[in-house]
Amino acid sequence: MVDVPVDRDGLRVQEGIRMAPSAVLAYVTPSRQAPLGMPLSAERRSALLRWAASSEAIIFEDDYDSEYCFHSRPLPALRSLPGADFRVVLAGTFSKLMFPSLRLAFVVLPPRLVEPFIRATSVTDRSANGLTQAVMADFFGDGHFDKHVRRIRKIYATRAQAFEHTALKHWKGLIDVPLASAGLDVVGHLSQLDERTAVRRLKSAGVDAAPLGRYTRRHSVGQGLVMGFAPFNEDEMDRAAQRMAVALREST
């Protein structure tokens, strides 16, 4: 397994090819890189598809929260581009679009992989809930799903904006938080402290934040925290942000 670095255009495809010339699978989150948040550019998408075609490789596209774009239309899936039908496995889940306990996910497969996936599923997952799938199918068919996504996108856009305002209000000089333009979490870059110290202080204040270094094994992405805002209203964010500011400013 090879960790390929990213930049503002997403996965650095040519560097990945250089690092792993015999690779047969690439795992990507092209609509929003996890956790840094940048989308995979059109040029990089084309380069990735060309690599897959020339190498007879498979691209596994994790479409984990592409519906949550707050300032633009959601980007089309890599799987929807010309030439992707035979090379891209698109996978997604309803855990964020509906609720986690639904335990319902999906894959869109190249035709040649349908039968192998069915065989593998019959061995590894014998508990698929037929009733849940039928209800979801009706939910889609009757047009309720699109309405639901539009409604919650507005809710999360409001919470993303509240998170930005809260960060500017309480974390100046402590955490630099970029515009939350998509997704349900944000990477805040630490201005003074290292991740280990920041996480320790926040934990003592009852606040859970994941260190950015947890998401990479070998590439330096700076000192930061991955923070989710989706479950919280504006008042809850404000109170938590105040506790965080106090904890991060403590002298010991």
N, C-alpha and C positions, 0 to 999 in steps of 0.2 A: 504494500500500500504506500502511495506517494502523496504527500501533502503539497498541493499546487498553490502558490501564492496568488493573491488577488490585488487589484488596484481599483481605481475609481470606475473602470469599465468592467469590473468583475473578474472572473477567472482568466488568468494569463495563459491562454491556450497554447501558444508556441513554446512557452517555458515548460508547460506540462508535457508536451510532446518530447522536448529535449530530455526532461527528467525521467520519462517512462516511455521510451520508444516502442516497447512491445506491449503496451497496455491494451486491454480488450474491454475495459469498462471505465466510464467516468461518471462519478456521482456529483450532481450539480443542483443548485437552487437558483435558476436563472432569473426568476421574476423578482427575487429579493434575496441577496446573498445573506446567509445565516452565519454570524449575527450582525455583520457590519451594515447591511441594508442596501448596498448598491445593486441595481439590476445589471444583468449581463447585456452588454451593448449589442447592437445589431451586427456589427463587424465580428465580434467574438462569437456570437451565435452561429454565424455562417462558417467561421473557421472551425468551430467545434463539430458542426455537421459534416464538413469536408473531411475532417480527421476521421470521424466515425465511418464514413463511406469508404475511404481509402484503406483503413485498417480493419474493416469488417468488424468494428467494435460496437458496443451498446452504450448509449447514454441513459443513465437513470435520472429522470427529472423529478425532484421532490418539490411538488407544488404546495408548499405548506401554509402560505397565507396570502396568495396572490390577489384575493378579492378585496383586500384592505388597502386600497390606494385612496388617499384623501385629497390630493390636489390634481389628479389626472385620472384618465381611464385606466383600468387594470391592463397590464401588458399581456399580449397573447402568449399562450404556452409555447415553449420550444417545439413541442409535439405537433403544433398546428402549422409549422413552416414547411414549405416544399422540400421534399426529400427526407422528412423526418419519420414518415410512416413505418419504415422498415428498420430504423436505427434507435428510436427513442421509446423508452418505457416511462410513461407519465404516471406518477403515483400521488394520491392525495387522501385526505381524511376529512371527516365531518366533525372532528373533535373541537375545532375552533369556529367552524361555521354554524354548528348546532350546539352540542355540549359533549364533554369528554366521555361520559358514561354511555353514550350511544354506541361506541365501539364499532364504528362502521367506516371502512376505508375502501379505496378503489384503485385499480390500475387500468391503464389504457395500453394495450400491448401491440407490438408488431404481429402480424398474422401468424408467423412461424413460431411464435412463443406462446400462443394461446393454449395449445394442447399440453406442452410441458408444464405450464403454470397450473392448469387444471389438475394434472396428475400430482404435482407437488402439494397443492392445496388439499387434495383428498387425503393426504398422509399427515400433513402438519396442522390442519385446522378443520376439525370436524364439528365445530360448534357455531357455524354461521347462523344467525337468527333470521329465518325466512320471513317472519312477521315484520320485523324491523325494516327489512329491505322492501317489503311490499308497501308498508306505510310511507317510507321515503319516496318510493316510486310515485305514489299518488300525490304526495306533497309537491314533487316536481311537476307532475303532469297537470295538476290543477293550478299551477302558477304561483303557489304560495312561497316556494323557495326563493324566487327572484325578489319578491316583495320583502321577505325576511332579510335577505342579504343587504338590500338597499337601506332598510331600517337600521340594522346594526352597524352598517358602515357609517351612517350619520352619527350614531351614538359614539363609536370609537374615534371618529374624527374630532368630535367635541372633547373627548377625554384626552386625545393627543394634544390638542391645543391647550387644554388646562395643564397638562404636564409641562409643556414648554413654558407657560407663564409662571408656573410654580418653580421651575428650575431657575429661571431668570431672577425670581424674587428672593430665593433662599440660598442659591449655590454659587453666587458670583465669587470667583477666585478659588472655588473648590472643585466644581465639576463643570466641564464645558459640554453642553447638551446640544446636538444638532437639531435641525428641523425634523419633526416626526412626520414624514410625508407618507409613510406606508408601514404596514405591519402592526404588531401589538407590543413591541418592545423597542427600546432605544439603547444605543451604546453611548454612555457618558464618559468622556475622557477626564481622568483625574489630573488636576492642575498642580497639586502639591504632594500628595501621598502616593506611596506604592500600593498595589492592589491588596497585598496581604494585610497591611496595616489598616487600610480602609474597610475591608471586609470584617476584620476583627472588631473594629470600633462599631460598625453598623450592627453586627450581630449582638453586641452588648446592649444596643439601643432597641433591640427587637425588630430590626429591619433586615430582610434577606435580599442580598444582591449578589449576582454571580460575577466573579472576576472574568475579565475578557480573556485572560491567559488560559482559562479552562478550555477554550474553543480552538486552540492550536497547539500542536506538539513541537513545532520547530521554527515558526515564523514570528518575528517580532511585530506586534501590532500596537505597541504602546500600552500604557497603564490605563485601564478603564473598567467600567462596570456595565453589565447588561441588566437593564431594568425594565420590567413590564408595568404597563399602566392600565391595561384593559379592564380589570375587575373593580377599579376604584373610582369613586366620584371626586369632584373637585375638593370638597372639604377633607376627605380622607387623604388625598394627595398632599394637601397643604400641611396637615398635621404631621404626616410622615416625613415630609421634606424638612420641616422644622427640626424634628428629632434627628434626622440625618445630619443637618448642618451643625447642630450642637455636638453630636458625636464626632464628626470629622474635624472639628476645631479644637477638640480637647487636646491638652498639651502632653498627656502621657498615654 
